[in-house]
């Protein structure tokens, strides 16, 4: 397995090679804005939950400690400090969670309702010992609650830096 340091070294070597080729033949190599990437390790755990009670128990601590958003059947809900606030939709009967993202420090939870009483829960932890070596950058999308922050993960494949995953970091700066 490639180490994080080797991955970053390969990325920087490719940047340098591309920039050198651009100096020789600018018409063949367009100007690129290289993203600032940093080496990290991540571990991803996926599990299926087959009952509403088990699902609600699985996300209860995340809602209590972290922040995020939940797309319920009839409402879009922001969570934080153990509270849920309806941003849009029916506050009286928001319904079950269909999709959502919650964050707590270096861990994030992505939730997807499959059908009936089945959900897929994916936990991503950054800085996990023994995780996969990747490159990462933080991006911000403007929107409600001060904007959404995400961590985008990249790997090198055939000399190209390609995004392959992401995780929700929280709201605002």
C-alpha positions in Angstrom: 0.0 0.0 0.0 1.2 3.5 -0.8 2.1 5.6 2.2 0.6 9.1 2.6 4.0 10.7 2.2 4.7 8.7 -1.1 1.2 9.7 -2.4 1.9 13.4 -1.8 5.4 13.1 -3.3 4.0 11.5 -6.4 1.4 14.2 -6.7 4.0 17.0 -6.3 6.3 15.2 -8.8 3.5 15.1 -11.3 2.6 18.7 -10.8 6.3 19.7 -11.4 6.4 17.5 -14.5 3.3 19.0 -15.9 4.4 22.5 -15.2 7.7 21.8 -16.9 5.9 20.4 -20.0 3.7 23.5 -20.0 6.8 25.8 -20.2 8.0 23.9 -23.3 4.7 23.6 -25.0 2.0 25.9 -23.5 -0.4 25.3 -26.5 -0.5 21.6 -25.7 -0.8 21.9 -21.9 -3.4 24.3 -20.6 -2.8 26.3 -17.5 -4.1 24.5 -14.5 -4.9 25.6 -11.0 -3.5 22.8 -8.8 -5.5 22.3 -5.6 -3.6 22.4 -2.3 -3.7 18.9 -1.0 -2.5 17.4 2.2 -1.8 13.8 3.1 -4.2 12.1 5.5 -5.4 8.6 6.3 -9.0 7.6 6.4 -11.0 4.6 7.4 -14.5 4.0 6.1 -17.0 1.6 7.7 -20.3 0.7 6.1 -23.2 -1.1 7.7 -26.8 -1.9 7.0 -29.5 -1.3 9.6 -32.7 -3.2 9.3 -35.1 -1.6 11.8 -36.2 1.9 12.7 -35.3 1.4 16.3 -31.8 0.3 15.5 -31.4 3.1 13.1 -32.5 5.8 15.5 -30.2 4.4 18.2 -27.3 4.5 15.7 -27.7 8.2 15.0 -28.9 9.4 18.4 -25.3 10.1 19.7 -24.4 11.8 16.5 -27.3 14.2 16.8 -26.5 14.8 20.5 -22.7 15.6 20.0 -22.2 16.7 16.4 -23.9 18.8 13.8 -25.4 18.1 10.4 -28.5 17.9 8.2 -31.2 15.4 7.7 -33.6 15.1 4.8 -36.7 13.7 6.4 -39.7 12.6 4.4 -41.5 16.0 4.8 -38.7 18.3 6.0 -35.1 19.4 5.7 -33.7 19.5 9.2 -30.4 21.0 10.6 -29.0 19.4 13.7 -26.6 20.7 16.3 -26.2 20.7 20.1 -28.7 17.9 20.5 -31.4 19.8 18.7 -33.2 19.5 15.4 -34.4 22.6 13.6 -36.7 22.4 10.6 -35.2 24.6 7.8 -37.9 23.8 5.3 -41.0 21.7 5.2 -43.5 20.2 7.7 -42.3 20.7 11.3 -45.4 19.0 12.8 -44.7 15.7 11.0 -41.2 15.6 9.4 -41.3 11.8 9.0 -38.4 9.3 8.9 -34.8 10.2 7.8 -34.3 9.5 4.1 -30.8 10.9 3.7 -28.4 12.9 5.9 -24.9 13.9 6.9 -23.6 14.4 10.4 -20.2 15.4 11.7 -18.4 15.1 15.0 -14.7 16.2 14.9 -12.7 14.0 12.7 -15.6 11.6 12.0 -18.6 11.9 9.7 -21.7 9.8 9.2 -23.6 9.5 5.9 -27.1 8.1 6.1 -29.2 6.8 3.2 -32.6 5.2 3.4 -32.8 2.2 1.0 -36.4 1.0 1.4 -38.8 -0.1 4.0 -37.0 -0.3 7.3 -33.5 -0.5 5.8 -30.7 2.2 5.9 -27.1 2.3 4.9 -24.9 4.0 7.4 -21.3 5.0 6.4 -18.8 6.3 8.9 -15.6 8.0 7.7 -12.9 8.7 10.2 -9.9 10.9 9.3 -6.6 10.3 11.0 -7.5 6.7 11.7 -4.5 4.5 12.4 -4.2 1.8 9.7 -6.6 3.7 7.3 -6.0 4.3 3.6 -3.4 6.9 2.6 -5.0 9.6 0.6 -4.8 13.3 -0.3 -7.4 15.7 0.9 -8.6 19.3 0.7 -11.4 21.2 2.4 -14.1 22.9 0.3 -17.0 25.1 1.3 -20.4 25.3 -0.4 -22.5 28.3 0.3 -26.0 27.7 1.6 -28.1 27.9 4.7 -26.5 27.8 8.2 -23.4 29.6 7.0 -22.5 27.2 4.3 -21.5 23.5 4.2 -17.9 22.4 4.6 -16.7 19.1 3.1 -13.4 17.3 3.0 -12.8 15.9 -0.5 -10.4 12.9 -0.8 -8.2 12.2 -3.8 -5.9 9.5 -5.0 -3.5 9.3 -7.9 -4.5 7.0 -10.7 -2.5 6.7 -13.9 -0.8 10.1 -13.2 -4.1 11.9 -12.5 -5.3 13.2 -9.2 -8.9 12.1 -8.9 -11.5 12.7 -6.3 -13.0 9.5 -5.0 -14.9 10.4 -1.8 -15.9 13.1 0.6 -17.2 13.7 4.1 -19.3 16.4 5.7 -17.3 18.6 8.2 -20.0 20.9 9.5 -21.5 24.3 8.9 -19.8 27.7 8.6 -16.1 28.4 8.7 
